[in-house]
Amino acid sequence: MPVEIDCLRALGRTDDAEKTFRMLEDLDPRPETDDEARVVFASSLLDRGLVAEAWKVIKPGRLVANPRPSALRRWYVAARVAHAAGDSDAARRFVDAIAKVDTDFPGLAELRAEIGG
C-alpha cells in the first residue's frame, strides 16, 4: 500500500492517496509498512505546504539506539517537516540520530546543509 500511495501521489491524486493511507491505518499494518506509508504520505503533505498535517502523519516517536531501516527514513522526513515548521533544533536532533546509525544515509548531507549544522 505504501507503493500505491506513492503512485497516487505521483499522479496528483492526493485525495485517493489520503484515502489509501487512512485505509492502511485501519488495518494495523506491520511497523515497517506503517513507517513507509507515513514517509510517503507525510512527504506528499509537506510538498503541498501542509506542514502541521505532515507532522501529525509522520509521528517520529522516540529516537532509539538501534532503529529499523524504515524508522531512519521516517526520522529523515520528520527532520524535513521540523525544519519546514521552523524548528531547526528538532531537525538537527533527527539528522544527528540518523548519522549515528548511517553516516551515508541518502540525502543526509544535503539536509544537514539546508538546516545549517
Contacts in CASP RR format, 6 or more apart in sequence:
PFRMAT RR
TARGET T0000
AUTHOR 0000-0000-0000
METHOD contacts of the structure
MODEL  1
MPVEIDCLRALGRTDDAEKTFRMLEDLDPRPETDDEARVVFASSLLDRGL
VAEAWKVIKPGRLVANPRPSALRRWYVAARVAHAAGDSDAARRFVDAIAK
VDTDFPGLAELRAEIGG
1 20 0 8 1.000
1 21 0 8 1.000
1 23 0 8 1.000
1 24 0 8 1.000
1 29 0 8 1.000
1 33 0 8 1.000
1 37 0 8 1.000
2 24 0 8 1.000
2 33 0 8 1.000
2 36 0 8 1.000
2 37 0 8 1.000
2 39 0 8 1.000
2 40 0 8 1.000
4 20 0 8 1.000
5 17 0 8 1.000
5 20 0 8 1.000
5 21 0 8 1.000
5 24 0 8 1.000
5 37 0 8 1.000
5 40 0 8 1.000
5 41 0 8 1.000
5 44 0 8 1.000
6 40 0 8 1.000
8 14 0 8 1.000
8 16 0 8 1.000
8 17 0 8 1.000
8 20 0 8 1.000
9 17 0 8 1.000
9 40 0 8 1.000
9 41 0 8 1.000
9 43 0 8 1.000
9 44 0 8 1.000
14 44 0 8 1.000
14 48 0 8 1.000
17 40 0 8 1.000
17 41 0 8 1.000
17 44 0 8 1.000
18 41 0 8 1.000
21 37 0 8 1.000
21 41 0 8 1.000
21 57 0 8 1.000
24 33 0 8 1.000
24 34 0 8 1.000
24 37 0 8 1.000
29 37 0 8 1.000
31 68 0 8 1.000
31 70 0 8 1.000
32 68 0 8 1.000
32 70 0 8 1.000
35 68 0 8 1.000
35 70 0 8 1.000
35 71 0 8 1.000
35 73 0 8 1.000
35 74 0 8 1.000
36 70 0 8 1.000
36 73 0 8 1.000
38 57 0 8 1.000
38 58 0 8 1.000
38 59 0 8 1.000
38 74 0 8 1.000
38 77 0 8 1.000
39 58 0 8 1.000
39 70 0 8 1.000
39 73 0 8 1.000
39 74 0 8 1.000
39 76 0 8 1.000
39 77 0 8 1.000
41 57 0 8 1.000
42 54 0 8 1.000
42 55 0 8 1.000
42 57 0 8 1.000
42 58 0 8 1.000
42 77 0 8 1.000
42 81 0 8 1.000
43 54 0 8 1.000
43 77 0 8 1.000
43 80 0 8 1.000
45 51 0 8 1.000
45 53 0 8 1.000
45 54 0 8 1.000
45 57 0 8 1.000
46 54 0 8 1.000
46 77 0 8 1.000
46 80 0 8 1.000
46 81 0 8 1.000
46 84 0 8 1.000
49 84 0 8 1.000
51 81 0 8 1.000
51 84 0 8 1.000
51 85 0 8 1.000
52 85 0 8 1.000
54 77 0 8 1.000
54 81 0 8 1.000
54 84 0 8 1.000
55 78 0 8 1.000
55 81 0 8 1.000
55 82 0 8 1.000
55 85 0 8 1.000
58 74 0 8 1.000
58 77 0 8 1.000
58 78 0 8 1.000
58 81 0 8 1.000
60 74 0 8 1.000
60 75 0 8 1.000
60 78 0 8 1.000
60 94 0 8 1.000
63 75 0 8 1.000
63 93 0 8 1.000
63 94 0 8 1.000
63 97 0 8 1.000
64 71 0 8 1.000
66 101 0 8 1.000
67 75 0 8 1.000
67 97 0 8 1.000
67 101 0 8 1.000
72 98 0 8 1.000
72 101 0 8 1.000
72 102 0 8 1.000
72 105 0 8 1.000
75 94 0 8 1.000
75 97 0 8 1.000
75 98 0 8 1.000
76 94 0 8 1.000
76 98 0 8 1.000
76 105 0 8 1.000
76 107 0 8 1.000
76 108 0 8 1.000
76 111 0 8 1.000
78 90 0 8 1.000
78 94 0 8 1.000
79 90 0 8 1.000
79 91 0 8 1.000
79 92 0 8 1.000
79 94 0 8 1.000
79 95 0 8 1.000
79 98 0 8 1.000
79 111 0 8 1.000
79 115 0 8 1.000
80 91 0 8 1.000
80 111 0 8 1.000
82 88 0 8 1.000
82 90 0 8 1.000
82 91 0 8 1.000
82 94 0 8 1.000
83 91 0 8 1.000
83 111 0 8 1.000
83 114 0 8 1.000
83 115 0 8 1.000
88 115 0 8 1.000
88 116 0 8 1.000
91 111 0 8 1.000
91 115 0 8 1.000
92 112 0 8 1.000
92 115 0 8 1.000
92 116 0 8 1.000
92 117 0 8 1.000
95 108 0 8 1.000
95 111 0 8 1.000
95 112 0 8 1.000
95 115 0 8 1.000
95 117 0 8 1.000
98 105 0 8 1.000
98 108 0 8 1.000
99 105 0 8 1.000
99 108 0 8 1.000
99 112 0 8 1.000
102 108 0 8 1.000
END
